[in-house]
Amino acid sequence: MSITSPIPVLRSSDGTLLRFDGDALVLSRKTEEVRIPLLAIGCIRSEGRSLAVELTAPPGTLPAVHRVDDVSQAAANVFAEAVSAVLPERPASADGSKLVTTRAVTESQQERDKRRRRRWGTAVVLVCAGLAVAVAAHGVWTFAFLIMLIGPIGALLTAVGADMVRLRYRARYLLRHGVTVEARRVGETRVLGGEFGVFVYTDMRGVDRSVNVKSRSATVQVAYHPNKPGIVIEIGTRSSRASDTFGALCFLVLGLIVDATVIGVAIGSFQGKYPRY
């Protein structure tokens, strides 16, 4: 089967994904994954910022429809046109819903990451509160207030810096050992309040994948992991990579300095090095 149009992965604001997987569409939600064979699809159409996948149905019955809402309109148009072009011949009276399979999925990595961040955030606040109470018990109220104020900020800077350094290490690895391809712009989307372009690239297996890049260019160069094609970065310029690395190190070092200051102030208060006030 020849695919002449790029087929992006559609992402909605609630985390729902719709992707093309050879002979089927895969609709992934937080708690389930729905596999829709191409033979079960009567038609697929873009409806503004929504995409509807209508199944075949026997005469006199309403066809089942799977929808993905709040997606990039441009990406939805490309997705609908590209999938419609590769739909095989199928009996119009067949019951497509019988071919659809649904399986429950466990918590996604993204959800696990969010839960882990919440746990760490709660732990940091509790530790800072405990240190502040202990310092206040030694009569150093000003430092207790400062610990409660800047302690979480230092932990946040350290966490953000460490994550940025991890991403820069991944980028360096992909630049050396990844596969470099050109990605084409197919639309726009908003991520964390910022405008990003939706770009599509084709991996070595012929699967079209999408990536969000903050660029207004028609094409960008990206590098993806040869064994995990979904892990991808924009290559960018040498100066942009250097500035990103410098920024990551600044966040990390600043966070560690704040953390060390908080710990040093707490220890000094316990040892009675500061006057009570």
N, C-alpha and C positions, 0 to 999 in steps of 0.2 A: 504494500500500500504506500503510495507516494504522497507525501505531505508537502505542499508547495507554500503554505502560509504558516507563519509562526503561531503556535497555540500557547498563549500565556497561562500562567496559573492565576485564577481569580481569587482574590482575598477580600473578604468583607470586613467591616469594622468590628464585628463580634468574634473574629477569628475563624470563621467558616472558610474552607478552601474547596475549590472545584478545579480539578486538573484532568488533562487528557492522559490516558494510560494505555496506548496501543489500540485495543479493541473495546475499550470502555471508558466511561467518565467516572471519576472517583470523587465523591462529595464527602468531605471530612468535617465533622463537627466535634465539639468537645467530648461528647459521650458516645458517638457512633460514627461508623464509616459506611457509606452507601455506595455500592458498585453498580453502575448503570451500563449494561452492555450497549454498544451502538445499535445492535439489532432490536433493542427495546425502545429506541427513541423514534417518535413520530416526527417531531420537529424541535428545533432549538432556536430561540429568538431572544434578541436583546430588547429590553424595555427600559430605556434610559439608563439608570444606574442599577438596574436589576437584570438578571438573566434567568429565563425560564426554560426548563428541559421538560417537554411534554412527551409522555410515553404513548405508544400505540395502544388502541383499545378496541374491543369488539363493537360492532354497530349497536347503537342505542345506549351505550354507556359513556359516562364522562371519563376522559383520559386523566390519569394521575399526572400531576405536575410537581417537579422539584424545582425550587427557586433558590437563588442566591441574591440577596439584596445588599445595597450600599457598597457597590464595587465601582471601579473605574469604568466610566461609560465607554471610553475608547477601547479599553481592554475587553469589555463585554462584547462590543461590536466585532472586534477581531476574533474573539473566541467563537462566537456564534457562526460567523462566516466560514472560519477554518474547519470547524467540526461539521457543519452542514455539507461542506465539500467532500468529506470522506465518509459520510454515512452510507452504509451498504444497502442493497435492495432488501426489503423486508415486507412481509405481508401486512397491509394496512389494517386488517381486522384482527391481528394477533393481540393478545393481552400482554403488553410489555411489562406490566407490574410483576408478572410471574417470573420474569428473568432477572429482576432486581434482587440483589442480596444485601443484607444489612448485618453488620456485626458491631458489637459493643467494643469500645476502645477504652484503654486505661488513660489515666491522666497524662496529658501531653507534657513534653519537656518544658515548654513555655510556662504551663501552669505550675509545674514543679518548681521552676526557677522563681516564679512570683511568690509561691508559698515559702520557699527558702529565704527569699529576701525579706518577707514579712517577719519570719521567725528571727532572722538576724537583726532586723530593725528593732523588734521588741526587746531582744536580748541586750542590745546596745543601750537602749533607753533605761532598762532596768539596772544595768551595771553603772551607768552614769548617775542614776538616781541614788543607788546604794553608796557610791563614792561621795556624792554630795551630802547625803545624810551623815555619813561617817565624818566628813570634814567639818560639817556644821556642829556635830557633837563635840568636836575639839575646839569649838568657839571661833573658827575661821569662816564666818558667814559669807564674806565677799568671795572667797575662793570657792565656796560651795556653790554659790550662784553661777560663777564663771564655769565651773565644771559641768553644771547642768546645761549651760548655754552652748559652750563650744565643744563639749565632749562628743555629742552626736554629729556635729559638723565635721570634726576630725575623722570620725569613723566613716562618714559618708564620702569624704574626699579620698580616704584610703581605699574604700571599696570601688569607687568610680575609677581611680587611678589604676588599681590592680586589674580591673576589667579592661580598661583601655590598653594597658601593657599587654594583656593576653591577646587582645584583638590585633595589636601591632605585630606580635610574634606570629600569629596565624597568617597575617598578610605577608610577612617576610617569607614564611614557609611556602605559601602558595605562589609567590613570585618566583621562587627557586625551583619548586617541584610540581607546581600546578600546571593546568592546561590553559593557555591563553587563547581567548576567542573574542570576536566582536559581537556586541549585543546591540540590538536595534530598538529604538524607542517606539512604544506602542500606545502610550498614554501617560496620565499623571495620577497621583494619589497623594493623600495626606497622611503622614506618619508623625505622631507626637506633635501635632500642630504645625509641622513643616511641609512644604511642597516638595515632592520627590517625583522624578520621572520613572515610569515603569518600562524596563528594558527586558527584552527576550533574547536568550542565547540558547544554542543547541549543543548538548553534550555529545560525547563520543558514541553513545548508544542511539543517537538520533532523537532524543527526547528534548522538547522545547521547555525551558525553564525561565522563570522571571526573577528579576532582582530590582530593588528600588535604589536608585542612585540620584543624588542631588546634583543633577546636571541638566542643562537645557540643550545639549547637543543631540543630533539625530542618532549618533552611534557613540558607544564608549567601548573601551577594551576592558575585559574582566578576566580573572583567573579563577578557575574552580579546582577543587580537589579531585584527582583522577578516580579515586575510589568512592567518594561521597560528593557527587556533582552538585548537590544542593548547597554545599559550603562554597561560597563565592565572594569575591571582593572586586571592587573597581581598582584598576591598576593606578590611575592618576599619574601625576608628575612626580619627579624626584623631590622637588621642593615641598610639595604637599605631603608626601610621605614623611619627610624629615620634620616638618612642622607638627604633624600628628604625633610622631614619636616623642618630640620635645614636650608637647602638651600633656601626653600621657605620663611622662616622667615627672613633670611639674606637679600634676595632681597627686601622684603617689607620694613624692617627697614631702609636699606640703601637708598632706594628710598624716604622714608618719611623724612630722615635726609637731603637729598639733596633738597627736596621740601621746607622744613622749612628754610634752609639756603638761598635759592633764595628769598623767601618771606621776611625773616628778612633783607637781604641786600637791597631789594627794599624799604622796609619801612624806614630803616635807611637812605637811600639816600634821600627820600622825606623829612625826618625830619632834614636834614643837618648835620648828625652825621659824615659824611666822608668828607675829603677835596676834592675840585674839581680838577680833573686831568684826 
